[in-house]
Amino acid sequence: MTTEQLPGDDGGPAQGGLIRAWRVEELGHPSVSLRLREIARPEPLPGQVRIVVEATNVNFADILICQGIYQDRPGVPLTPGTESCGIVDAVGEGVTEQFGLRVGDRVAGLADLRHGGYAESALLKAATILPIPADLDAADATVLYSTFQTAHVGLFHRGGLEAGQWVLVHGAASGVGAAAVQLAVARGARVAATAGGPAKVAYCRALGAELVVDSSGEDPAAVVYAAVMAATDGAGVEVAFDPVGGVLGDVTRRLMAWEGRLVVIGFASGTIPQYPGNHILVKNYAVLGMAWAEYALRRRPVVEAAHDEILTWHRAGRIRTDVTRVGLHDVPAALASLEARTVTGRLAMIP
């Protein structure tokens, strides 16, 4: 990572038509590829809006984007930062007519990664945008937009989780894991959670998880299996929410109840589990993928319904974002903390 002393850079915004942005000009780990630059303010293309960035989620995906190993590979140069909240200050051709978006709107959405959210201005894909109330904190808004959306759609639309059912949430102290725990509790489900270390275990209990298993020991699969089967009287869980994979992903299939739904969110462990067809058949459970960004583009009513319930529960105090705010200059350090798995809850960048 290189933080260059930019002309007139005193920590404030860039001047005139220039903005400060973290740029990747050669693919590589963010510790070496990210450079803070002054660049021309980007102009939105058809289907895009430009926002003055108020907040951007700090995501593990951005570490992969910098290296060119994420599923979205825009090429270089690029600015990471996949989800942002801000005020629209320019719209691309046809955007107002098709999406009703105008200059001055406060919105959150997914970024075009040529000009993502680790910057003072970003380009968002108009089709993914949702309105953000004027009185909602920007950092909270970005977390509620994507992190809680991922958990909500995964648990309820894909997983069909109902009140009284057991759900197993892996990585429950992470941003999306903590969101899943809270949403499940708000819906009246019973939550079994996994987390690494005593502090994260305590954090998950405070979120409302009924059972929390420390997965940091020598044989986490055996410990998790025994604890979950004991808690469910041997029946297993109706829904599993797995953003981790690895050894926890492998044991999860053995913990599924009859007609259970195992929802695959991601592979934070770096290892993709396998789900043998004969095991799925004999135990009569389903394995369901959940790529939330596609819902914003393909099933907008699902996203809108989730957005309404998430905002309602947040205003009522039934869920909280647990977001730590960092500055523009702190992005590389924040990504390093994510990679080291020392973060609970979410991180959001405020320019």
GIPEPE-V967405 format. One record per backbone hydrogen bond with DSSP energy under -0.5 kcal/mol. CO is the residue of the C=O (numbers start at 1). NH is the residue of the N-H. E is the energy in kcal/mol with one decimal. If there is no record, write none. Layout:
{{CO | NH | E} {CO | NH | E}}
//
This chain:
{{2 | 4 | -0.7} {2 | 36 | -1.8} {4 | 6 | -1.0} {6 | 9 | -2.6} {8 | 10 | -0.8} {15 | 18 | -2.0} {17 | 41 | -2.6} {19 | 39 | -2.5} {20 | 120 | -1.8} {21 | 23 | -0.6} {21 | 37 | -2.9} {23 | 25 | -0.6} {23 | 35 | -2.0} {24 | 77 | -0.6} {24 | 78 | -1.5} {29 | 32 | -2.5} {29 | 33 | -2.3} {30 | 34 | -1.3} {33 | 25 | -0.7} {34 | 2 | -2.6} {35 | 23 | -3.4} {35 | 37 | -0.6} {36 | 4 | -0.6} {37 | 21 | -2.4} {37 | 39 | -0.6} {39 | 19 | -2.7} {45 | 48 | -1.9} {47 | 126 | -2.5} {48 | 92 | -2.9} {49 | 124 | -2.8} {50 | 89 | -2.6} {50 | 90 | -1.2} {51 | 53 | -0.8} {51 | 122 | -1.7} {52 | 87 | -1.5} {55 | 85 | -2.7} {56 | 349 | -3.4} {57 | 59 | -0.7} {59 | 62 | -0.9} {59 | 63 | -0.5} {60 | 63 | -1.3} {60 | 64 | -1.0} {61 | 65 | -2.4} {62 | 66 | -2.1} {63 | 67 | -0.8} {64 | 68 | -0.7} {64 | 69 | -2.3} {64 | 70 | -0.5} {65 | 68 | -1.1} {66 | 28 | -2.3} {71 | 73 | -0.7} {72 | 74 | -0.5} {78 | 24 | -2.8} {79 | 116 | -1.4} {80 | 118 | -2.3} {81 | 117 | -2.2} {82 | 111 | -2.4} {83 | 57 | -2.0} {84 | 109 | -2.1} {85 | 54 | -3.0} {85 | 55 | -1.8} {86 | 107 | -2.6} {87 | 52 | -2.5} {88 | 104 | -3.0} {90 | 50 | -3.0} {92 | 95 | -1.8} {93 | 47 | -0.7} {94 | 98 | -2.3} {95 | 99 | -3.1} {95 | 100 | -0.6} {95 | 101 | -0.8} {96 | 100 | -1.6} {102 | 105 | -2.0} {105 | 88 | -3.0} {105 | 107 | -0.6} {106 | 132 | -2.4} {107 | 86 | -2.4} {108 | 130 | -2.4} {109 | 84 | -2.1} {110 | 125 | -3.0} {111 | 113 | -0.7} {112 | 115 | -2.2} {113 | 79 | -1.5} {113 | 116 | -0.6} {115 | 123 | -2.5} {117 | 119 | -2.3} {118 | 22 | -2.7} {120 | 53 | -1.9} {122 | 51 | -2.6} {122 | 124 | -0.5} {123 | 112 | -2.6} {124 | 49 | -1.9} {124 | 126 | -0.6} {125 | 128 | -1.9} {126 | 129 | -1.3} {130 | 108 | -2.0} {133 | 136 | -1.5} {137 | 141 | -2.5} {138 | 142 | -2.1} {139 | 143 | -1.6} {140 | 144 | -2.9} {141 | 145 | -2.2} {142 | 146 | -1.8} {142 | 147 | -0.5} {143 | 147 | -0.6} {143 | 148 | -2.1} {146 | 150 | -2.9} {147 | 151 | -1.9} {148 | 152 | -2.9} {149 | 153 | -2.9} {150 | 154 | -2.0} {151 | 155 | -2.7} {152 | 156 | -2.6} {152 | 157 | -0.8} {153 | 157 | -0.5} {153 | 158 | -2.7} {154 | 159 | -1.6} {155 | 161 | -2.3} {162 | 165 | -1.9} {165 | 190 | -3.1} {166 | 238 | -0.9} {166 | 239 | -1.8} {167 | 169 | -0.6} {167 | 192 | -2.9} {168 | 170 | -0.6} {168 | 241 | -3.4} {169 | 194 | -2.1} {171 | 174 | -1.8} {173 | 345 | -2.3} {174 | 178 | -3.0} {175 | 179 | -1.9} {176 | 180 | -2.1} {177 | 181 | -2.3} {178 | 182 | -2.2} {179 | 183 | -2.6} {180 | 184 | -2.5} {181 | 185 | -2.3} {182 | 186 | -2.5} {183 | 187 | -1.7} {184 | 188 | -0.6} {184 | 189 | -2.7} {185 | 188 | -1.2} {188 | 164 | -2.4} {190 | 167 | -2.5} {190 | 192 | -0.5} {191 | 210 | -1.4} {191 | 211 | -2.1} {192 | 169 | -2.9} {193 | 213 | -2.9} {194 | 172 | -2.6} {195 | 197 | -0.8} {195 | 215 | -2.4} {197 | 201 | -2.1} {198 | 202 | -2.5} {199 | 203 | -2.0} {200 | 204 | -2.2} {201 | 205 | -2.0} {202 | 206 | -2.1} {203 | 207 | -1.2} {204 | 208 | -0.6} {204 | 209 | -1.9} {205 | 208 | -1.2} {211 | 193 | -3.0} {213 | 195 | -2.0} {213 | 215 | -0.6} {217 | 220 | -0.6} {219 | 223 | -1.9} {220 | 224 | -2.9} {221 | 225 | -2.5} {222 | 226 | -2.3} {223 | 227 | -2.2} {224 | 228 | -2.6} {225 | 229 | -2.4} {226 | 230 | -1.9} {227 | 231 | -2.2} {228 | 232 | -1.9} {229 | 234 | -3.3} {230 | 233 | -1.2} {232 | 235 | -1.9} {237 | 257 | -2.6} {238 | 261 | -2.7} {239 | 168 | -2.4} {240 | 242 | -0.6} {240 | 263 | -3.1} {241 | 170 | -2.1} {241 | 243 | -0.6} {242 | 265 | -2.8} {242 | 266 | -1.5} {243 | 268 | -2.2} {244 | 269 | -2.5} {245 | 248 | -0.8} {245 | 249 | -1.6} {246 | 250 | -2.0} {247 | 251 | -1.9} {248 | 252 | -1.5} {249 | 253 | -0.9} {251 | 254 | -0.9} {251 | 255 | -0.6} {252 | 255 | -1.6} {253 | 256 | -0.9} {255 | 237 | -2.7} {257 | 260 | -2.2} {260 | 286 | -2.5} {261 | 240 | -2.2} {261 | 263 | -0.7} {262 | 264 | -0.6} {262 | 288 | -3.1} {263 | 242 | -2.6} {263 | 265 | -0.6} {264 | 290 | -1.4} {267 | 270 | -2.0} {271 | 246 | -2.2} {271 | 273 | -0.6} {274 | 276 | -0.5} {276 | 280 | -2.1} {277 | 281 | -2.1} {278 | 282 | -2.5} {279 | 283 | -2.5} {280 | 284 | -1.1} {280 | 285 | -1.2} {283 | 259 | -0.5} {284 | 259 | -2.2} {286 | 262 | -3.3} {286 | 288 | -0.5} {288 | 264 | -3.1} {290 | 292 | -0.8} {291 | 294 | -1.1} {291 | 295 | -0.7} {292 | 295 | -1.3} {292 | 296 | -1.3} {293 | 297 | -0.8} {294 | 298 | -3.3} {295 | 299 | -1.8} {299 | 302 | -1.2} {299 | 303 | -1.3} {300 | 304 | -2.8} {301 | 305 | -2.2} {302 | 306 | -2.0} {303 | 307 | -2.6} {304 | 308 | -2.2} {305 | 309 | -2.0} {306 | 310 | -2.8} {307 | 311 | -2.4} {308 | 312 | -2.1} {309 | 313 | -2.7} {310 | 314 | -2.4} {311 | 315 | -2.5} {312 | 316 | -1.6} {313 | 318 | -2.5} {313 | 319 | -0.9} {314 | 317 | -1.3} {322 | 346 | -2.0} {324 | 348 | -2.4} {326 | 350 | -3.1} {327 | 330 | -1.1} {328 | 331 | -1.3} {330 | 334 | -2.4} {331 | 335 | -2.5} {332 | 336 | -2.1} {333 | 337 | -2.0} {334 | 338 | -2.0} {335 | 339 | -2.4} {336 | 340 | -1.9} {337 | 342 | -2.0} {338 | 341 | -1.3} {346 | 324 | -3.0} {347 | 58 | -2.4} {348 | 326 | -2.6} {349 | 56 | -1.8} {349 | 351 | -0.5} {350 | 328 | -0.6}}
//
